[in-house]
């Protein structure tokens, strides 16, 4: 049975490859925001991944003799108030930003899917879960993240958790509303009637139908997370000083805007470009994958 | 009337959940809250005394009831760091924050609603493209980057406006306004982006409705048609404005830091660094209360905009 059904599909895939590629190309041409976003993000990501090799200096090395140097061949982006090399700090900072964005998107989406499915398919759980989410939603996300940082010690893990918690309700609401319509579908009801266990129904029939909106949502959460990490670090309640972060760099530059504007400009531009690229990818994916969703999100 | 009562009653469970979350916040910390509040230099006796003063030696539910009881009586507690009641601490900081919030939101609405309607009216044209590109740029640019650019350009280089600080309205209108222009224009950009996108999308939707075609067919002018459309698109726009106001505190925290304005936002950050939990808890509760209240008002105002909901 398996071999019979597999064979034509495999053959079909081989025949289809060129058409798929040309369709991909046409599809990408129709969605320029996706291309611009992806190009920007891959540039930032490449620089961040390559940070240990391309950074010209130790991002934390102090050099009191070379404070506030303007951009030059020696220091591509100049140096800050403590003589630290801004180019090295900026590319290392990208690692923090992108890791936080990715981790928060994955964690918030996973937690949101679990809780949303629970609320959507388990009747007794719906009330408690949704009331909890209503409560979380009522507190502004930045404020909640700041408050969570108040009770923990600054570190990558605590920052990721503090940013994740306020984002979970957004996913839960999305998943639950999708679940409510999916559970009325005939194939789900049929699976129920056949006695298929709930976890199997969820994984085989429900989750695959949620993937598109979830990917779009996760992308927007990644953009928000990158922005909030920078805000927290900027406010002095985010990543500890030993991890270079664009937000920390912006805060360090605050008192020296008049004499060393470049110290704020470069991390700020990288941050803006990164958030913009992720938002563009989100917009592009939403429009490309599901035109109906464009009006909802 | 029953509708109003039902809506009001619906806010109670939300506030109850918020209260529990906010109460549990300091118990979330891995260590002993008393030790965390007392700081690194405190002795064991200090911590034990503080635990007694704060009632942390009582059972959890007992602490919660006492806390809720005090809140119900209007007592937000006392700041651990300054020893001043939280309510008066907040009162001192309220004027700058309210000024920023009011000015920012007014500016955002005045700019974004016409801009969104224009973009929807000219949908697909270069005007529309330009507005949308501006919106996505403004939405993605961190508040503090634009803030620094403003300070560098308008305050330091051109010297048109003060670099930072806040002057009370009591000391004159212009000194007050001049200190608020940069922070408010800065902060409003995000909301302009958000509201413009929202307005464009909803007005565009409405423009496809039959009654708009009828209005056009009977020869109604462009402005009158757009007026019709805007009124019918009002609900999502008003909702976005309302949520924007409720969440403004998040942006205000950043603005007040960039422009060194002594408002509620700065108070929150200072309190986090001092582990001054009563202050943090109060601000969380009050902003959640604001969010719930604004949402309630929006719900009720739906009936104003849409007679169909009255039934």
Interface residues (C-beta under 8 A of the other chain):
Chain A: X131 X132 X134 X135 X136 X137 X138 X139 X140 X141 X142 X143 X144 X146 X147 X148 X149 X150 X151 X152 X223 X227 X230 X231 X234 X235 X236 X237 X250 X253 X254 X257 X258 X261 X264 X265 X268 X269 X271 X272 X275 X276 X279 X280 X283 X295
Chain B: X13 X14 X15 X16 X17 X18 X20 X21 X25 X26 X28 X29 X30 X36 X136 X137 X139 X140 X141 X142 X143 X144 X145 X148 X151 X152 X156 X201 X205 X246 X247 X249 X250 X251 X253 X254 X257 X258 X268 X269 X271 X272 X273 X275 X277 X280 X283 X284 X287 X288 X291 X292
